[in-house]
Amino acid sequence: MNTLERIQNEIKADKVVIFIKGTPEAPQCGFSARTVEIFKGLGYPFHSVDILANPDIRAILPQVSNWPTFPQVFVQGKLIGGCDIVNEMNEQGELKPLLEEAFKS
């Protein structure tokens, strides 16, 4: 499986997928830590991919998603954005309804 196929499979594997630096238990940057904190606070499960342990994904994902930075959050296969957008959506009360909808089915 090539890297592009692997990325596509990761994005489809779960309802929420976060490509982060590090792991949820040990994020390696503040933006990744904040994003994980938001999702843990909302109580919805998510799958994470450590881009530091997967340099091929780190190199190719920005070309696929057209988003240059990490973390990258996907909900139901669709890019939501990075830390700033997720944080803003959470503060404005938009993130929780999006997750509720994603986990209905």
N, C-alpha and C positions, 0 to 999 in steps of 0.2 A: 504494500500500500504506500503510495507516495504521500508527501506532506499535505498537499491540497486535499486529498481524500480523507486523510486523518483529521484535518481541521473540520471538514464538512461532517464527518461522523461524530466528532466531539460536540459540535453545535447541535446536532439532531438527537444526541444521546439522552438529554435531559431537558426538562422544561426551562430550567435556568442554568446557564453555563457562564462561568466567570473565568476569564483568562487573566491570571494575576502573577505578580512577582512573588514567588514563595508559595506557601500553603496557607489555608485558613488558620491553622494553628500557629504558624510562624511566618506572617507576611514579611516581605523583604523591602517594602517601601510604604510610606505613609498613605499613599493613595489606595494601594491594595488593602491595607489595614482598615481604612475608613469604609471602603466598599463592603468588605466582609462583615464589618461591624453593623452596617445598615441591614444587610440581609439576615444576619443572625438575630438582630433586634426585631425584625418583622416575623421571624419564626418560620420562614419558608425554606424548604431544602434547596440546595444548589450543588451543582457539580463544579469543581474548580480544576483548572489546568495550570500547572506551574510552568510559566514560559522560561524561567531561568534554567530549569532542568530539561527543557525542550527548545534549544536554540533554533532549530529548523522552523518550529511553529512561530517563535518570536520574530523570525525574519520574514515569514510569508504572510502571516495573518493580517498585518496592516494593509497589504496589497489586496487581500480578499475582502476585507471589511471596509476598506477606504477610510480607516480610522488609524491615525498614526501612533497613538499612545496606549499605554496600559495603566489600569486594567481595562478590559473590554467585556461588557455584560451583554449577553444574549438571552432573550426571553422568547420561548417558542420559536427558536431559529432566527429571530430578528435582532439585529444589533440595536440596543437601547442607547449605548454610549459608554462613557467612562465615569470616573468617580464624581466629577463635578455635576454631570447631568443626573446621575443616580441620586446624588445628595439633594440636588434641587427638586427632583421629582418627589423624593421622600418628604422634604420640607413642605412642599405644596400639596401633599396628600394624594399624589398621582401614582406613586409606585405601588402602594398596597392594593388598590383596585386592579391594577394591571396584573399583579401576581394572583390575586383572587380569581380573576378570569382565566389565567393560565392553568390554574390547578383545579378548575371546575370539572374538567373531563379526565 
